[in-house]
Amino acid sequence: MNIFPNPIHAQVTIEFYVENEMPVEVSVTDIHGRVVYAAEKSALNAGRNQLTFDTGNMAAGVYLCRLKKGNEMLYRKIVKLN
């Protein structure tokens, strides 16, 4: 999973690869565990996928991005600047 740009200002793109068509869940939480963004659980095509969302309503700070695909979970830190 790649997140760019990171640190972020207004928008962020999460890029990831899935081996087979499968349901994928993406969520971003603040340091208190509150979900600030969640993508719908949906089956995505095999190969490279991207998800872009606006971060303008997020406060500056550190966030955790979680990607769940099948039985695998990946985590990456996101830093939001003003």
N, C-alpha and C positions, 0 to 999 in steps of 0.2 A: 504494500500500500504506500503510495506517495501522496504527499499533501503539499500543494504549492499555491501561491507563495507561502512561505512560513519563515518568519512572522508574517501575519496577515493584516490588512487594513480594511478593505471593503468587501472583497469576495475571496472565496477559497475554492479550490478544486481538489477533490479526492479522486485519485486514480487507482484502480485495482484490477486484478486479473482473476477470472474464475475459469476453472478447468472445464466444467460442464455447466449446462443450464441449471441454475439452482436459485433458491430464494436467498436474498442477501439483505441484511439489516445494517444500516449505518446510523450511528447516533453520536452526538457531541454533548459532553457534560461539562459543567463548570467544576471548580475545585471542591464544591460542596455536594457534588453528585446530582445536581439538578440538570435535567435534560434541557438544552437550549436549542437543539435541532435534532430531528429524527426523520429519516427517509422511510417511506412506506416499504413494508416487507413485500418484495416482489421477485419473481423469477427473472433473472437476467441471462442474456445469451452468453455462451462461452466466449472467452477472449478478454480483451481489454475493455474496461468500462470506466466512465467518468461521471462524477456527480459534482455540480457546481452550485453553491448557494451564497446568498448575500449575508454578510456578517455585520452590517451596519448597526443592527440593534444589540449587538453583543458588547459588553463592557470590556475595557482593556484587561488583560490577565492571561492566565494559563488555563487551557481546556484540554480535555482528553477525548480523542476520537476513537470510537470502537466500531470495528467492522466484523460482522458475524456472517460467515459463509459456510454452510454445512455444519460440521462439528468444529470448525476452526474459528478462533477469535484472534483478531489483530488489534493492537492498540498503538496509537501515536499521539504525541504531545503536540498541541497547537498553541502558539503564542499570538495573542491579539494585541496590536498596538493601536493607540489613538490616531 
